Amino acid sequence: MSELFSGNYSFNKNSLENMNGLPIDIMGLVSNKIFFNKDSHYGVYVVKTEEYGYVNIQAVYENGLSIGQTYNFVGKVIDYKDETQIRATYVVHCKPVSKLGIISYLRTLPGLLGRADVIYQEFGKDSLDTMINNPKLVSDKIRGISYKSVLKWQSKLIELGEEQNIYTTLLSYGLKQKHIKTRSEE
C-alpha cells in the first residue's frame, strides 16, 4: 500500500501556521476522507499538496470529494481546534499532475483499473495527453490494449475535460456548486 492511502501522513503545519486568515489557491490530491455529511455535503479531507505536503481541508462538494482525485481549492487558511487547516469556498475537480493523481484518474476509466500503472510507466506525466492526442501510440506501445479501447478512453477523457471547463466557467459566473449538476451526477 502506498503512503498516499496508508494513513501515514506527515503534515507540514509550520508552513501554513503563519498564514492564518490569508486567502489560498492550492491544488492537491485527496488521500483520505476524515468526515463527510451526506445532507450538507460538508467534509474534511486529508489532501496531499506540492507546496505544503499533507493538509486538512474543509469543503462543501456535491456527493463529497473522491479519494485519489485531484482538485483545486480556493479559500482561506484557518485555525480549527489548535490545528491549521484550509476552509475551501470553491472546489474544482481538475486534471491531475502528479504520478499518483494520474494513475488514480486513469483507474476511474472502465477497464483501466489494472493497466493504469503500465500506461503511466510508459508515458509518465504525459499519459493523459498521449491518450487524448495520440491513442494509436498507446495501443502500439502497450501490449494487450486495443486501439478501440483507447478510443473509448479518449472519448471519456475529452468529455471529462469539457465538463470541468463548463463547471469552472459556471463558477466564475457566480453560480454556487450546489446549483451546478454535472453529467456524471445525472
N, C-alpha and C positions, 0 to 999 in steps of 0.2 A: 504494500500500500504506500502511495506517495505521501510526502509530507503534507501536501495540499489537503488531503481528505482524512488524514490520520488523527487530527485533533491536537497535534503537537505544534502549537503556534508560538512564534517568537515575536511579540508585539514590540514595536519601536515607538513607545509612548513619548520619549523625550522630544522627538522631532515635531510632534503635534502639540505638546503641552503649552508652549509659548504662543500658540495661535488661537487660544480660546476667544470665541466671538467673531473671528475673522471668516470671510467667505472663502470657499474652497471649490475647485472644479477638478475632479480626480477620476481616473479610470482604474478599474480593478476587477479581479476575478473572484466571484463568490465561492468561498471554500466551505462555509458552514452556516446553517440557519440556527440561531440561538432561540429565537421566539418568532411566532407568526400568529396573528389573529385573523381568522377567516372572515369575520364580519367587517372589520375596519380595514383589512389589508395591510395593517401596520406590522412591520417585522424588524428584527435586529439581526444583523448578519456579520459574520467574520469575512472580511474582504482582503485579498492579497493585492497590494499596490506596488508599483515600481518605486515610487517615491518614499513611502513610509512603512513598507513591509506590511504586516497584518494590522488592520484597524477594524474596530467595530463601527458599523454604520446602521443608523436608524433610517428606515424608509417606508413609505407607503407605495405599494406597487400592486396592481391588479393581479390576483392569484399568487402573489409572492415572487421573489427572485428565485431563479433556478441555480442550484449548486453546479459549479463548473462553467458557468456562463459569464461573459464579460459585460460590464455595464459602465456607463459614465454617470457620475454622481455630481450634482451641483447642490451646495448647501452651505452650512457653516460648522465650524469646529465648536463643540460644546463640552462642558464637564458634566458628567452624569454619575452620581454615586462615587465620587472620587476617581473617576476614570475619564480620560479624554476620548471622545467619540466624534463622529460626524453625523449631523442630522441633515439628511438629504431632502431637499424640496423638489428637485427634479431628478428623475432616473430614466436613462435611455439605454436599452439593450443595444449593444454595438458589436461590430466585427472585432473578434479577438486579435491580439497582437502577440501574446506570449505562447510558448510551446504548450503549456497545459490548457490554456484557453482555446487554442486552435484544435487540439486533439478533442477536447470536450465538445466543442462546437461540431466537429465532424461526426462525432459519435451520435449526435441527435438526428442525423440523416438516416433514413431507412436502409438497412443492410450494411452500414458502415461501422457498427459497433466494434467488431474485431479487426477492421482494416485501417482504422484512423491512425494508429501508431505507424503502420507501414507507409502510409501516404506522407505523414509528417517526416518520417525518416528519409524519404526520397526527396521531398521538396522543401522541407523546413518551413520557415516563416512565409514562404510563397505558396504554400499548399492551397489555400482558398483561392488566391488569384489564378493559380495554374488550373484548378478545376473549373473556374469560370471562363477563363480566356483560352485555354488550350486542353480541352477534355481528351483529345486524341493522344496527347503526350502522356497523360495519366494512364490511360488504358494500355498504351505501348510499354510504359516503364514498369507498371505494377502487374505482376503475374496474377492471373485469376480474377482480374477486374475487367469487365467488358466495356466497350465504348458505349453501348446502350445504357448501362448502369450509370456511367459517368455523366451522360447527357441528362438523366433524371436528376442526379445530384446537382448538376449545374443549374438546371431549371429551378430547383428548390432554393439554392443559394442566391440566385438572382431575385427570386420572389421575396426572400427574407430581407435582402438588401433594400429592395424597393419599399417594403413595408416599414423598415427602420427610417428611411428617408422621409416618408409620409408622416410617420409618427413624430419625428423631430420637427418637421415643419409645422404640424398642428400645435405642438407645444410652444413653438416660437410665436404663434398667433395668440397665445394666451389661454388655450384650452387646458383644462386640468386632465391628469392621467385617468381619473375615474370616468371621464366623459368620452375617452377615446377607446374604441373597441377595435382590436386588430383582427385580421382574418383568421389567425390561429385560435382566437378566443370564441369565434362564432360557431 
